[in-house]
C-alpha cells in the first residue's frame, strides 16, 4: 500500500511529537530526578528531591498526556481522520 503525501505528513508529525514528548519524559524522569538529590534543602518539611519525584514528575506526566491528546485531536481534524462524536 502506497502512502499519500497527506498520510506521510500526518505520520511525520505524529512521530515528531512522540519523540519530543518522550524526550521530555526521559528528562523529567531520569535527569531531573538524578540531579535533584544534590538539592539538599527542605521544601514544606520534606527534602526537595522527594517533591520532584513524588509531585513534580506526576504533574509533568499528566501534562504530557493532555498535550498529546489535544495535539493529536487537532492533527486528526487537520487531516480529516477525526472520530465522529
Helices and strands as residue ranges (DSSP letters): H 5-26, I 27-32, H 33-35, G 36-38, E 42-43, E 46-47, H 48-51, I 52-56, H 57-79
